[in-house]
Amino acid sequence: MKRLTLMIVLALALFALSPMTSASLAAPDTTTATDSSGDYPGGKSDKKSSVIEKPKQGILPGLTAIVLFLIVFGILKVKVWPMVSSGLDERNEKIVGEIAAAEDARKQAKDALNEYEKNLADARAQAQQMLEDTKATQIELAAQLKSRAEAELNEMREKAKAEINAAKKQAIDELYSESVNLATVMAGKILQREVSVQDEQRLMEESLAELKTVNS
Amino acid sequence: MSSFTLAASNPVDHVINHPFIISESGWWLWSSAQTNMVITALILVFAGLFVGKAIRTGEESQGHLRWITRSRFAHTVEVICGYLREQTVRPLLHDRTDRFMPFLWTIFFFILINNLLGLVPLLDFQNLVAGQLAPEMIAQHKAFVGGTATQSIYVTGALSLIAGLMINWSGLRELGVAGYLKHLTAGAPIFVWPIIIPIEILGTFIKPVALAIRLFANMTAGHILVAVLLGFAAGGFEKLGFIGLPVGIISSAAVVAIYFLELFVAFLQAFVFMFLTTVFISLLAHHDDHETAHDLAEVGIA
């Protein structure tokens, strides 16, 4: 802003100063110099003040314009515009390429994300399925184990029962056998002497005690 | 006093071309406009080389920075070049764009720099110096530099001549001689040809003439307006006293505003000259009216 203000002030100052010279330019007849331009188009000597020069005044500037333009065109066409064009094209290609690459990368990332999400969903479904399968297997296994345990328990129980019965039978058999033996012994003893009521009572108690001893 | 003389002087004096060397027979061998054009040419070549080097892609060793334009000024020019090529010319010339861009860029910048040089008070700087060193030069209305080259109808005519030759040469190349001549009939029935052909032939010449007059008139009118307003600014106070003071202040403010407008016009007229040249080139090509209307609509002029 300061620069702009400074430029405006300078421009105005310049225009304030320039009339000194411009005025003399416009009023040659007030000076002593000879007006060699003669038919100068804008001066006071030319009251019509045309902005269009006469051919003698304008043709050479026009030819100069052609020559200079062609020279400049030739130099710029060979030296400058190829650099500008290639710069614009290469930068454009780079930007377009980068945008395309970024879009491809984004598409790939999106595909990868979709794939990942799909895999994740599959994995979750698989895990759920496995969990359910495991649960079912577990339940089945538990049922199997339970039934097996029950069967084994029953078997053991039956076996125990059978063993108990066998033992019981054996014990009873032994008891009978011992009873027989005892009875035999008792009978022998009875036969060897007269048995009183007290003897009978005592013998009975002894037999029972002996029987208890055998059973224990 | 100086302001008074400005107010009294003809504003046209501040606008028109000034001679520097005049032959015996009255030919202007060298004038301020020619010096301006030489300065323009030098600016274009040297600034062009600088800008071109800054815009082109750098060495691979620079890494990512090789893609960056290495100057703000070059970046500005690059934006202008890119806009002209992609937004203005390519919609009209399509695959012929790259062939014509060097010419169109050159004519745009040649006119633009000349227009902008016209806004620099080179003539006044020179007169300040010459007033001290060579007062006879001022007295003889001579000036080495200054003014606006594109204010001269001969200069704009010369540029239009080049543009016109380019337009018609490209038409001949694109359409062939038979196609070019057929184009002069504008596709009209034979019984209309006696009217159409003269009109089309005249149009071939009128197009560049219109280019020349448009640029000349715009540059002349704007600069005269600035000179007139400066005349008001200088003369208001001197001639009318305190009553003239507001006139001077308002005129000074108006001059600043008009200068900005002139800056815009400098760009606009360079663009218009280049753009219309492009339009005229595009009209002399193989495509029907529908395509032409579509192309023109794309660049926003139809």
Contacts between the chains, C-beta under 8 A, distances in Angstrom:
chain1	res1	chain2	res2	distance
A	8	B	256	5.7
A	11	B	121	7.2
A	11	B	256	7.9
A	11	B	259	7.4
A	12	B	252	6.3
A	12	B	255	7.8
A	12	B	256	7.8
A	14	B	121	5.5
A	14	B	124	5.8
A	14	B	125	7.5
A	15	B	121	7.0
A	15	B	124	7.0
A	15	B	230	5.4
A	15	B	233	7.8
A	15	B	234	7.8
A	15	B	255	7.7
A	16	B	2	7.4
A	16	B	3	6.9
A	16	B	234	7.2
A	17	B	2	7.2
A	17	B	124	7.6
A	17	B	128	6.4
A	18	B	6	7.8
A	18	B	121	6.7
A	18	B	124	3.5
A	18	B	127	6.4
A	18	B	128	6.7
A	19	B	2	4.3
A	19	B	3	5.9
A	19	B	5	5.5
A	19	B	6	3.2
A	19	B	9	7.4
A	19	B	234	5.9
A	20	B	2	4.4
A	20	B	5	7.4
A	20	B	127	8.0
A	20	B	128	7.8
A	20	B	131	6.5
A	21	B	124	7.0
A	21	B	127	3.2
A	21	B	128	6.0
A	21	B	130	7.0
A	21	B	131	4.5
A	21	B	138	5.6
A	22	B	5	7.9
A	22	B	6	6.3
A	22	B	9	6.2
A	22	B	13	6.6
A	22	B	14	6.1
A	22	B	123	7.8
A	22	B	124	6.7
A	22	B	127	6.3
A	23	B	2	6.9
A	23	B	5	3.2
A	23	B	6	5.8
A	23	B	8	7.1
A	23	B	9	5.0
A	24	B	5	7.8
A	24	B	131	7.6
A	24	B	135	7.7
A	24	B	138	5.1
A	24	B	139	6.5
A	25	B	9	7.7
A	25	B	13	5.8
A	25	B	18	7.9
A	25	B	127	6.7
A	25	B	138	5.4
A	25	B	141	5.8
A	25	B	143	7.9
A	26	B	5	8.0
A	26	B	9	3.6
A	26	B	10	5.4
A	26	B	13	4.3
A	27	B	5	7.4
A	27	B	8	7.8
A	27	B	9	6.7
A	28	B	139	5.6
A	28	B	140	7.1
A	28	B	141	6.2
A	31	B	139	4.2
A	32	B	139	7.6
A	33	B	135	7.9
A	33	B	136	4.9
A	33	B	139	3.3
A	33	B	140	5.7
A	34	B	140	7.3
A	35	B	139	7.7
A	35	B	140	6.2
A	35	B	141	7.0
A	36	B	22	6.1
A	36	B	140	5.2
A	37	B	19	5.4
A	37	B	22	6.1
A	37	B	140	6.2
A	37	B	141	5.0
A	37	B	142	7.2
A	38	B	26	6.3
A	39	B	26	7.4
A	40	B	19	7.6
A	40	B	141	4.8
A	41	B	12	7.9
A	41	B	16	5.9
A	42	B	10	5.9
A	42	B	12	4.4
A	42	B	13	4.5
A	42	B	15	7.6
A	42	B	16	4.7
A	43	B	10	7.6
A	43	B	13	6.8
A	43	B	141	5.8
A	44	B	10	6.8
A	49	B	10	5.3
A	49	B	12	4.7
A	50	B	12	8.0
A	51	B	12	5.8
A	51	B	15	6.7
A	51	B	16	5.8
A	51	B	151	7.5
A	51	B	220	5.1
A	51	B	224	7.5
A	52	B	153	5.3
A	53	B	16	7.2
A	53	B	17	6.1
A	53	B	28	7.8
A	53	B	152	6.4
A	53	B	153	7.3
A	53	B	154	6.5
A	56	B	25	7.5
A	56	B	26	5.0
A	56	B	27	4.9
A	56	B	28	6.6
A	57	B	17	7.1
A	57	B	19	7.0
A	57	B	27	8.0
A	57	B	28	4.7
A	57	B	31	7.5
A	58	B	17	7.5
A	58	B	28	7.6
A	58	B	152	5.9
A	58	B	153	6.7
A	58	B	154	3.2
A	58	B	155	7.8
A	59	B	27	7.8
A	59	B	154	6.2
A	60	B	27	6.4
A	60	B	28	5.8
A	60	B	29	6.2
A	60	B	30	7.8
A	60	B	31	7.6
A	60	B	34	7.4
A	61	B	17	6.5
A	61	B	28	7.0
A	61	B	31	5.5
A	61	B	33	4.8
A	61	B	34	5.3
A	61	B	37	7.7
A	61	B	149	7.3
A	61	B	152	5.6
A	61	B	154	5.5
A	61	B	155	5.6
A	62	B	152	7.4
A	62	B	154	3.5
A	62	B	155	5.8
A	62	B	157	5.9
A	62	B	158	4.0
A	63	B	158	6.9
A	64	B	34	4.6
A	64	B	37	6.0
A	65	B	37	5.8
A	65	B	149	7.1
A	65	B	154	7.6
A	65	B	155	4.5
A	65	B	158	4.0
A	65	B	159	6.1
A	66	B	158	4.7
A	66	B	161	7.1
A	66	B	162	6.4
A	68	B	37	5.0
A	68	B	38	6.6
A	68	B	40	7.5
A	68	B	41	4.8
A	69	B	106	7.3
A	69	B	107	7.5
A	69	B	110	5.8
A	69	B	158	7.5
A	69	B	159	6.6
A	69	B	162	6.1
A	70	B	162	7.7
A	71	B	41	6.6
A	72	B	40	7.9
A	72	B	41	4.8
A	72	B	44	5.1
A	72	B	45	6.4
A	72	B	106	6.3
A	72	B	110	6.3
A	73	B	102	7.2
A	73	B	103	6.6
A	73	B	106	4.6
A	75	B	45	5.3
A	75	B	48	7.7
A	76	B	44	6.6
A	76	B	45	7.1
A	76	B	48	5.3
A	76	B	102	6.7
A	76	B	105	7.5
A	76	B	106	5.3
A	77	B	102	4.3
A	77	B	103	7.8
A	77	B	106	7.2
A	79	B	48	7.3
A	79	B	49	6.2
A	79	B	52	6.9
A	80	B	45	7.9
A	80	B	48	3.9
A	80	B	49	6.1
A	80	B	51	7.2
A	80	B	52	4.2
A	81	B	52	7.6
A	81	B	101	6.8
A	81	B	102	4.3
A	81	B	105	6.1
A	81	B	106	7.7
A	82	B	52	7.9
A	83	B	52	3.5
A	83	B	53	6.6
A	83	B	55	6.3
A	83	B	56	4.2
A	84	B	51	7.1
A	84	B	52	5.5
A	84	B	55	5.3
A	84	B	56	7.5
A	84	B	77	7.9
A	84	B	78	7.2
A	84	B	81	5.6
A	84	B	105	7.6
A	85	B	98	6.9
A	85	B	101	6.8
A	86	B	56	5.9
A	86	B	57	7.0
A	87	B	52	7.7
A	87	B	55	3.8
A	87	B	56	4.3
A	87	B	57	5.9
A	87	B	69	7.4
A	87	B	78	7.1
A	88	B	55	7.3
A	88	B	78	6.9
A	88	B	81	6.6
A	88	B	82	5.6
A	88	B	85	7.0
A	90	B	56	8.0
A	90	B	57	4.6
A	90	B	67	7.9
A	91	B	57	6.9
A	91	B	67	6.0
A	94	B	67	5.6
